[in-house]
């Protein structure tokens, strides 16, 4: 897929971040959020280690424990004690996948930052493909999962999300849900400068990228554990995407309100015309039609209140300025 050109670009990466990368010997940082993945962490590291060994200029892995309730943090401590390139951030509780990724981005020192899920559905062996594309000058390299192994429901939900996001941000990517992505340092700095309480990182990154590319990556069935996205969380994510990156619902609501108002006005005019022309009592069918139009108008008003409430709720979350997460422990940082 050809690179997608964008007009806007973030400010250059700060000198301090580049100095930290050189001091830590890492040109590439790999950020991995972890939540109850005790069965996958050892296989993940076994496959990630040779990938890190092969990165020219050095690589580091930053694994963020998002309040796991199993032995994930204990396993991460063991891995980090054997490999100083593995750095661990542990939250005091669960804050969500994107809060974990942002915490990793804040501590990543590489010129290129790769994000990856801990469930190994996106193979770590695909990381060099993304790094190579970023080295060609792409600001964001998005993975597109080929032959997805997810359930029919998850594929359908993902297809809907991709269409919404492509329309909302104006970038024609086909897989916003794939966490296997590479970002250049200036894009990472732009995302961190936003300081939003709730966001969707793949879409936010496109706001600061000039060149965006999408490459096909492999996808496998989950080897162990289960997905952390329930139906409720998926619906909440959809609502968050819409209110966080687009005002399209407000515009649709305005047009719907205008259409219903016009329909109501036409119904009233028809009722008055029938009464004047026929000179007979109000016809019951026309009265019923008028009541239906009023009921439709009431439904649109309630829908409008719900949409406005979603935007107001998002504003409320932002103005409180609560921290996205609280770090309890770090290792090798």
N, C-alpha and C positions, 0 to 999 in steps of 0.2 A: 504494500500500500504506500503510495507516495506520501511524503511528509506534508503536513498541513501547516501552512504559513499563518502566523499571527502577527499583528502589528505591535502588540505591547511586549515589553521585556522588563524583568526586574533589575534592580540595581546590582552592580558587581559584588561578588562575595567579599566579605571583610577579610582583611589581612590576617586577623587573629585566627580565623577558622583555617586558613591555609597553613599557618604556622603550626597549629595544633595537628593538622593532618601529617605534616612532615615529621613532627616530633613523635607521633604515634606510629609512623611508618605505614599509613593507610591511605591509598589513593581512592579506594572504594569502601564505602560503609554499607553493610547489609543490615537493615532494620527488620526485626521479626517480632510481632506481638504474640504473646503466649497466654492462653487461658485453658487450664485443665487439659494439657497435652502430654501427660507423663509417658504415655505409650509411644509417642512419636518423636520425642526429643532426642533420644539416642540415635535412632536411624537418621533423623534430620542432620545431626552433627556429623555422623559418619559420611554422609553424602556432601555436606557443605564444606568440610575440611579440605578435600582435594580441589574444590572450586576456588577456595580462598588461596590455596597454595599456588594456583595457576594464574592469579591476577597480577599483571605487571604493575609494579609500584606498591604492592601490598594491599591487604584487605583486612577489615575488622567486621565482626558480627556483634550487633547490639540487640540482645533479646530482652524484651520488656514483659515481665510477668504482671498480668492484669488482674491481680488478686486471685490467683488460682487456689482452689480448695483441695487439690490432690498433691502429689509429690513433685509437681513441676519445678517449683523453686529449689527444692533440694537437689534435683537432678541438674538444674542450671548451675548451682553452686559447684557441683562436682566437675562439670565440664569446664567452667571458668577457671577452676584451680589447676587444671591440666593444660589449658591453652590460654595464654594471656591475650590473645587476639579476640577472645570471646568476652564481651562485656555485658553485665546484667544490670537491669534496672527493675526494681520491685516496688509495686504500688502497695499502699496500705489496705486497699479494697479494689473492687472491680469498678472501672470507669468507662469501659467500652473500647472497642478495637481502635477507633480513630484517635482517641486520647492516648492510647499506648503507642501508636505510630508517631504521633506528634512528639511524645516524650523521647522516642528514639531519634527523631530528626533533630531535636534540640541538642542532642549529645553526639550526633554523627559528625565526623571530622573530614570525611572524604570529599573529593571534588565531584564524585558521582555517588549518589545514594540510591540503593536498591531496596525496595520493600518486598517482603515475602511472607506468606502465611506459614504457620508451624505445622499444618496438617499434611504437608508434602504432596498435596494434590497438584500443585505447580512444582515440578521438579527443580531442585537447586541447580541442576546441570544446565538449565536454560539461561542462567544468569550471564555467562560470557556473551551470549547473543545480544542481550540488552546493552551490556557495557560497550560492545563493539559499535552498536548503533549510536550510542551517546557520544562515543569518541569521533564519530563522523560529523558531529556538530548539532545533533538533536538535543533540545532542551528537556523534552519529556519523551520517554520511550514506553509505550503502553503494550502490555502483553495481551494477546487475544487468544483465549482458550480454544484449541481445536478439538473437535469430537468430545465435548463435555460429558463427564460421567455423572453429573448430578441428576436429581429426580426431575420428572416432568414439571412439577410445580416450581422448583427453583429455576429451571430454564425459562419458564414462562414469566416468572417475576423478574428475572434478569433482563429478558427482552423488553419488558415494559419500562424498566428503569433506564436501560440504554437509550430508548427512544425519548424519554423525558429529558434525560441529561443532554443528549445531542441537540435537542431543540432549545433547552434552557441556556446553554453556554455557547452554542453556535460552533461546536467542533464535532465533526462527523466520525466519532470513534464508535466501534461496534461492541466493545466490552469494557464498560466502566467498572464492572465488579471484579475484574481480575486484579488481585493485589500484587502480582509480579510486575513491577514497574521500576523504571530507572529515572532519576531526576538529577539534573545538574545543580551545582551548588547555588547558583543565583536563584533558581526556582525554589529551592528549599528555603533560602533566606526570605524570599517574598512571602511564602506561606507562613513562616514563623512570625513575620512582621504583622500579619493580620490579627493575631491574638484573639481569634474567635473561640467562643466556648463550645460551640457545636458546629461541625463542618463535615464535608465529604472530600477527603484529600484528593482522589483522582480528578474530581471536577475543579477543585480549588487550584490545583497545579496548572491547569490549562489557562487560568487567568494571567499567569506570569510567564508563559512560554511563547517563544516566537516560532520555533520549529517543533512540531509534534509528529511522531511516527508511531505506527502500530505494527507489531511483529507477531507472527503466529507462534504460540508456545504450546507445549504438550500439557495434557491434563489427565490426571489419574483418579481412580476412586480413592476415597478416604480409607487408609489402611486400618486406623483404629480411632475410637472415640466417635463423637457425633458433632454435627454442625451446631454452632452457638447461636444461629439466627433462627428463631422461631417465627411463626406467622405474625405474631404481634410485633416482634422486632423488625420484620421486613416491612410491615405496614407503616411503622413509625419512621423507618428509614426513608420510605417513599415520601411521606409527608415532609420530613426534614429536607429532603432534596428539593422539593418543589418550593418551599418557603425560603430556603437558604440561597437559591441561585436564580430565582425567576419571579417576576410579578405577573406572569401569564394568567394564573388563577384570578387575580383581581381584574384583569382586563376582560376575561371571559365572563366573570360575574357581572361586570358593568354592561356588557352586550346582552347578557341574559335578562338582566333587569330591564333594559330598554325594550327588549322584545316582549316581555311579559306585560310591561306597562302599555305598549302599543296594542297588544291583544285585548287587554282589559278595556282600553278606550274604545276599540272597535266593537266589543261586545255591548258596552253601554250604549253606543251610538245605534247599534242594531235594535236593541230593546226599545229605545225611544222612538226610532223610526216605525217599528211595528205598531207601537201604541198610537202614534199620531195618524198613521195611514189607515189602520184597521178600526181604530176607535173602540177596540174591544178590551176587556180586562187583560191583564198581563198573562201571556201564554206560559203555561207551566214549564214547557221545554226550554224556553228562552231564560226563564228564571234559573233553572237548573244549570244551564250553560254559564250564566253569570256567576253562580256560586262556585262552579268548577274553576273559572278563571281567577276568582278571588283566592281559592284554595291554592292554585298554582303560584300566584303571587306570594302568598304566605310561605310556601315551600322555598321559593327562591330567596326570600328574605332570611329565613332560618339558615339556608345554606350559606348566604353571604355572611351572616354573623359567625358561622363556624370557620369560614376561611379567614375572616378578619381576626378571629380569636387565635388562630394558628400563628399569624404574623405577630400579633401583640404578645403572645406567649414567647415567641422567639426573641422579641425585643426585651421582654422582661428578664429572660435568662441572661442576655448579654449585659444589660445595665447593672445587674447585681455584681458582676465582675468576680464571681467565685472562681477559684483555681480549677483548671481542667482536671488536675490530678495532684495527688500528694505522694511523693516518693519516700518510701520507707527505708530502702537499702539500695546501694550500688556496689558493684564488684568490678574491679579492673578499670574503673573510671577515675 
